[in-house]
Amino acid sequence: MLQKPRLYYLGDYRQASEASLPAGFSISPSEAVDIAQLEHGRRKVAGYIYRDDKNYYACEFERFFESTRARAREEGTVISGTTGEVYNRELGFWDTDPRTEENAEPGSCVPIERKRDAVIQATRSEGRTTSER
């Protein structure tokens, strides 16, 4: 049976922002916090950050009152440790790093639902399904 890489707890958003760059990553924990905040907007209560060998996993405190590694892996926001892309669980592909979007400021990004709808529309206009991307 294939084992999933172990998740390491980096702390809440504040603690994770002060953590060092993991080996093999080009996106720092501080950048992962920024990406998580851009993707979902700033929260009054901090979230938590975990990482495995390739990705960060951001969990919002409100959603995961008791944050656990399993819930982070299954339901958290997955952020690539090398590109900053965010995995879209619903459509099964990597979305662009939200910091590259126009006027990107924490909390001001286009909500993921609108990005998803734009991708679906674009793939339909190209005559492809989203699974072919």
N, C-alpha and C positions, 0 to 999 in steps of 0.2 A: 504494500500500500504506500502510495506517495505521501510523504509528510509535507505539510505546509511550512514555510520558513517561520521561525519564531518571531513574534512581535515583541519589540522592546518599548517600554513606556518612557516617553521623553518628558512628560509632565503636562501641566496645563499650558495654555497659550503663552503665558508670561515665562514660565520655566523653560518651555521648549524654545522660545526665542533666544535664550541664552545658551542653548546647547551647541556643541561643536558639530562640524560637518562630518557625517558618517563616511567611512571609507567607501569609495565607489559612487558616491552621490555628487552631483554638481549643484543641486538645489539645497540650500541650508535649511535647518529647522525653522529659522526666522522667516525665510521666504515661504516655506510651507504654511506657516501661520497666516502670512499675508494672502496667499492664494486661497486658503480656506475662508478667510474673511471676505475676500472679493467674490468668491463663488456663492456665499450664502448671506453676506451682509454682516456687519458688526453685531455682536451680541453683548448685552449688558453683563452676562455671566460668561466667564471663560469656558472654552472647550478644552479638550485633551488631544494630545498628539502621540501616536505610536509610530513605529517604523519596523519594516522587515528588511530584507537584503536589497530591495529595489524601490520600495514605495513608502510614502507616509500615509497614515490613516488618521483623519481628523474627525473627532466626535464632538458634537455640540452638547454642552452640559444639560440644557433643558431637555433634550431628546434622550439622553443616556444618563439618567440621574446617577446610576452606579455604572460607570464606564468599565467595561471589561475588554480584554483582548479579543475574545470571540465576537462580541458585538461590534467592536471597531472594525474587524476584518469583514464581517458580514454586512454591516449597515453604514459604516463610516464613509466619509468622503475620501476616495483613493487619489493620491497626488503622486505623480511620477517623481522619483528622486533625481532623475537625470534631466527631464525636460520641463517639469512643472505642469504637464498636462493633467487634466482631471478626468478620471474614468466615469463615463456615463453608464451606470449599471442598467438602466432601463433599456437603452439601445445597444449596449454591448460594444462600445468603441471609446477611444480616447478623444476628449474635447480639448481644444487649445488652451494654453495657459491663459487664465483670465487677465493677467497683467499685460498681455499684448493687445487687449481690446482698447478701442478708442476711449480716451478720458477715464482710464481705469483708476479708480480710487476705491478703497474698501467700502463696501456697501452700495456702490453705484453701478456695478456691472449689470448687464442684461440678465434677468433671471434665467435659470437653466431651462425652464419650460419654453421660453421664447427662443433660446438657442436651439433646443431640440426641435421645435416646430420649424425653424428655418432650415435645419439640416434635412428633415423629412421632406420639406417642400423642394429643396434643391435636388435631392436624390430622385424624387418623383419626376421632376422636370427633365432629368437626365435619362429617365426610363429605367432606373435601377431601384432595387429595394434597399433598405437600410442594412440588411444582412450582407449585401454585396460590397459594402464600403471597405 
